[in-house]
Every structure is written in C-alpha cells, then in structure tokens.
C-alpha cells in the first residue's frame, strides 16, 4: 500500500468522525481532530491534511447547496428552493444564497456536482450558441 | 433584413427554455494539455466535456476521486478552479459527402478557409468494428496504379495493407499515387455512365506531420484533380497530442460512413508511428503505467481497434467497404520494432520499402521478399492474374541469383536468361511519382514482358520502351486495352490483338 493511499483511507475515517447523526460536518469535531493531529504530529501530516480537506469539502457539497439569484434575497424563494431540493435528495440541506446580477433573472443552484439552472443569462448563452 | 429577423425569431421559437441540469467539476491541475478535474461524478468514458471559452476536452481517465481530461484546443486561457461541464455526448465528427474536397482538423472543423461544412450528419469517433456476420471476404481489387504493387502485392477493397519503411523511401508517395488513381478511375467510371460502377472515396489522415508537408500533399492532390474525392484530416506536429491521437479515429468515422452506406472508401493513416508517440505522451501525462519503450499497455489495442474498423461488408449489410493503408516509419530498416510488429500483425499484409533500393534509383523501392498481401490474387482482375502470376517469383529468383552471380564468372544459359528477365522486370517496375498507370495498360505491358517482347530491348532502354508503349497503347492499341477494361479478362482474341499491336509498336520503337 502506498503512503498516499494510507492517507486517503485515514482522511476518510477522520471525516466519519467529524459527522453528526444527520451526516453533516460538525465544526467543533473538526477542530478537535485538527488539534489532536497537531499534538501527535504524524509522518506526512501535510499530505494527510490535504486529503482531509478534500474529503471535507466534497462531503460538504453533498448537503450544502449554493444558489445564485438575480434579484434580492427573498425568504419565500429560499424556502421553496430548500423544500424542492430536500424532496429531491431526501435529506436536510443547507442553502447559501448569493446575489449575482449577471444572472439577470432566475437562479442557478449547485448541489454536489450538479448545477440546476433556469436563468435569463443561461437562455441568452444558449441562444448565442445556436447562432454559431 | 426581414430574413435575418425571421431567422432570429425562428431560433428563439425553437429554443428550449426548460431548466437544465448539468454535471460539473473544477479544474484542480492543468499541465501539458491534460486537466485533472474534481467532480464530474456522472461523466462517461470518452465523453466530451466543455471548458470555459468553448474549449472541448475528452474524459479519458475516470479515477476514484478525479477525472483526467485531454484538451482539444488552446489551453492558455484556462486556469485552476475553472468550471468544467459534461455535455452528455460522446465525441462526434461530421460525416457525409459534404466533407469531400475539404481539409478538417481532428474534430471535423474546417481549416481550409472554404466556409462551414454543410452536413447535418455526425458519427461518434469511437465505434465498435463490424463483427463477423456482416463481413465478406475481400474479392474486389483496389488499383493503386503502381505496377510493382498491383502485380506483386495486390490490394483488395476492405483490406488493411501496411506501407512500411524508413524515412524518405516513398511511403506517402505510394498512398498519394493510390488516391490519385482512385480519382482517375472515379472520373472515368462516372463518365462512362455505368450503373454498376462503384467510386472509391478517399480519406487522408495526416498525423504529426509538418504543416508544409500537408500543404504539399493538398497541392499535389489539387493539381491531379483528385481533391474532390478526398477528405483530408490534419493533426500536424504543432497540434496538441490529443488531436494527434484522435485524428485517425475521426478519419475512420468519416470513412465508415461511406462503408455503412454501401459505398467504397480508402483511408490512409500517415503515420501510425507518430500516432503511437502522441498516445504515449498522453498516457504518460495521465500517469498511466508504462511498459516497453514507455508505451502504455494498451498500445496494441490502440491500433487494432482502429484497423479492425476497415472491412468489406456483405450484400445484406450494404456491400460497402473501407480499405486502410496505414503507414509506419521504421528506424534503420528494423521491422522488428515494437510498433512495426504490432501493426504488421494486425494488417493483412505489408509493402516494405527498402532504403538501398530507393538510393539505387529503383522507385517505388518495393522489397519483393518482405512485401506480402494476404489477400493475394483474389484482389486482381482475371486478366492481370493471368499475366502477373509468375512475376513475384521471377523477381525473387532474380534477386537471389543476382547475389550469387557476383561470385561467378561463367553462368549457364538458364541462369543468364533469368537474370536478364529479372533485370528487365526491375526496370519495367520503375515508375515516376504521381503517375499511376491504368490496370488495362499495366496488364498489356506485363503481357508483353511475359511474351518476350522486351527481350530484344536493352536493359537501360526498358523504361523508355515502357513509356513509348504506354503512348502507343493509348492510341493505336486502345482496342485491346478497352477489351481488358470492359471485360476484366484476357481472352485469346484480345491476346491476338495485343500481339499485333506489340509487333507494330516494336517496329516503330526500333
């Protein structure tokens, strides 16, 4: 087994330790793991931390959606997006809303590797492509 | 003005306005035309992915936690963190007759400044080769117009015949000659109005070549009036390795379209040595395990899956064919190299070109001993089979005897006769570049050689005699040649006419 694959497996185990019952990452648990790693200072700590960071970030994407909207943040819109996404993936999600004027109107939501898009910007881009 | 607004209105009406769902990823590393992408969890193997600025890539490595993509464009505008999207499409190229006469890049985009390609058809670059059931044995000739090839190593429609030799031994010339000959035959056939005539369309794939060489090839084909039957796929040396790797598959997809639609096509891969090198480059960057000479383990499959796509289909499958002429460059005449032996074992024969023969002025420098066609005389018209049956054996015997005769001062009459005949055949086979000879004229010349009409001509005058004979046969001896062309046979009556014509020619030549 190579050094990096050992670290990958260890990073996955550390990720499992930092989750709560819902499968969400708990910040305090992460801090605990990091301080324990700092004190024990295992060989190849930097590489291990890099894998741990990747695992945490990837896992966070599975329930943390980012919605870009063209208008001002409206709680009713946010709630409806959250409800639709939760019914789609079957678990609770966290939503961050970003105002992006380039979208003009509509929204663009990223959850895991998927991007759901229904915006004026995307329609204009599609129209532009169809002329090429 | 109204037509423009109508066009825009139509586009808007047809535009899908549904919400879209796309699978995305992020570039984590980018080097040497290869991007490692985090994400893209739903990407398919060989799927086209879209990078910013309309740059396309192909997903070639699907790892546990990243995707390795080769990029098919200028990567200078890309950076780490850029978003990559799946397209849901396997890499496809435009196909169809609209591509004839055009020069395209590895993904089928025109690069000849002749405007857009008017084709709605497209075909995936990677495709499974036809299986056993739709195939048929090769039995129709594909005339190269080169006497040494058509007589000794005949090529049939649907065959894969390798052209192999060192640098500057005339490999590309043989391929270009063959293309030019197809164009001549096509024009003649179309002019005749024969409903059974089957044109051969050609695809020339230039991999890793100098742009100047590709430009020269285009010019030669244009001057010979052959470009209208040819598609040129160019991935020059300056192109990225991904394009060089893809170009033969793209060309093959274009050729397959003709085959699948009941037509005949010829594809030239110039050359597969450079193709293997480009693939090695990609594989090393993708960190795939390397094997012999640092080539990846699947370098055999790289060429076998490409060349297996050339086939002759049976009547139930449309009766089309795709003939392949792959080219391999050897180093110091060594045919036992890794890539040469791989391709030799895949193909149905090879034309080996020798540097020594080339330097001696014997051009095309076809080596009799090492060249072979596994299809054999099944790919010759009956008339040609009749006159060229013994020529390979005679030439092989001549080469052997010529080597021994250097040590002998006194030769017996039969050995001397064989040497004389061999020397004349060698001279007869000398042929200028880009001047293919029609099969009926070749048959007549070979008949003359077999019937001793050249025996009284001095060896150094044979080439002059052949040129004079070609002129004579296109004028006075046309009747006999036309009979061979129309029937494909050499009947006794035709032979009699040839005898009269040769006797007459000999008087004028003397």
Interface residues (C-beta under 8 A of the other chain):
Chain A: X8 X54 X58 X110 X112 X113 X114 X115 X116 X117 X118 X122 X123 X126 X127 X130 X131
Chain B: X11 X12 X14 X15 X16 X17 X18 X19 X20 X21 X22 X23 X24 X25 X38 X39 X40 X41 X42 X65 X85
